[in-house]
Amino acid sequence: MVQLEQDRVARRIIAAIKEQIHSGAYQPGDRLPSTRAFAAEWGASRTTVTAAYNQLNAEGYLIIRHGARAVVAAGLERATGEAPVSTAPPRNLSAFARRLLALPPPPEQQPGKVADFRYGDLSGADFPVPAWRRASNKAILRRGARLRYGDPQGSSALRVALQGYLWRARGINCVPDQIVIVNGSQQGLDLCARLLLDPGNPFVIENPGYPLARHAFAAAGGVAVPVAVDADGLRTDALPPARLACVTPSHQFPLGSVLSATRRRSLLAWATATGAYIVEDDY
Ligand SMILES: Cc1ncc(COP(=O)(O)O)c(C=O)c1O
């Protein structure tokens, strides 16, 4: 998490310096602040600033010589009359990209609000830092003799550990080969969408439901068919024909209800009868 935050700050520094160079605020030959001074100004670590400078050096924006301050390279300033960098979406995009662009943007963060009702944030103080550090140190020291690309399905040691966990925590009986490690729920949903839906196929989504799941299936060209939710979860008495249903049975999003056993059976019966898939988001 710390690394992710550092990468994010480094990207912001890189973008800010490039903008200064393109706009002419920094001229060729100008010296940049030392990494120490820049870090203090930005409230960032020196390591982050050094990484940003090195990246700009690799891209030809800066010239870095040992023991001297970084210097702006020549030929990158914007010519007079040249249009500023466009932020409009590129033309000639695929149908997939056009569907993505048509989706509503995420809600803006409201500064200065009285109360923050955003769900899902955790207290940083609850994070088990010492245990995490011990575990990552142990893992990093166990590196193999050769460093190479891993299994695209995910580390087999992790999949074996998850198999045991899924059996203990969820009563799911599977083999590690049936587990795929993804980079967050969006990648998992995107894979499901691309493997199970063709453009124009209807998919069932809970109403109200998780908008980002709806987006993933809609981006693949699926047509959302919202089905109402009540205190027992998804109303399975009114399921329409569809290629798949995306559900949150153990903790309905956002209402929190648990799908009753009777409804689980009727959901399974619907899937069997219609040949539809059930995508369970067990967040
Ligand atoms: C219904 C639901 N699915 C998935 C997620 C996120 O999963 P991930 O952290 O893997 O992206 C969330 C929320 O935070 C959620 O509310």
PDBQT file of the ligand as one rigid body, heavy atoms in Angstrom, charges set to zero:
ROOT
HETATM    1  C1  LIG A 301     -20.313  -5.244  -3.944  1.00  0.00    +0.000 C 
HETATM    2  C2  LIG A 301     -18.851  -4.996  -3.983  1.00  0.00    +0.000 A 
HETATM    3  N1  LIG A 301     -18.064  -5.781  -4.726  1.00  0.00    +0.000 NA
HETATM    4  C3  LIG A 301     -16.712  -5.566  -4.777  1.00  0.00    +0.000 A 
HETATM    5  C4  LIG A 301     -16.126  -4.539  -4.081  1.00  0.00    +0.000 A 
HETATM    6  C5  LIG A 301     -14.644  -4.247  -4.193  1.00  0.00    +0.000 C 
HETATM    7  O1  LIG A 301     -13.843  -5.331  -4.337  1.00  0.00    +0.000 OA
HETATM    8  P1  LIG A 301     -12.308  -5.080  -4.678  1.00  0.00    +0.000 P 
HETATM    9  O2  LIG A 301     -11.706  -4.401  -3.505  1.00  0.00    +0.000 OA
HETATM   10  O3  LIG A 301     -11.764  -6.441  -4.909  1.00  0.00    +0.000 OA
HETATM   11  O4  LIG A 301     -12.252  -4.265  -5.908  1.00  0.00    +0.000 OA
HETATM   12  C6  LIG A 301     -16.923  -3.705  -3.316  1.00  0.00    +0.000 A 
HETATM   13  C7  LIG A 301     -16.355  -2.613  -2.587  1.00  0.00    +0.000 C 
HETATM   14  O5  LIG A 301     -15.798  -2.013  -2.135  1.00  0.00    +0.000 OA
HETATM   15  C8  LIG A 301     -18.291  -3.925  -3.250  1.00  0.00    +0.000 A 
HETATM   16  O6  LIG A 301     -19.056  -3.113  -2.529  1.00  0.00    +0.000 OA
ENDROOT
TORSDOF 0
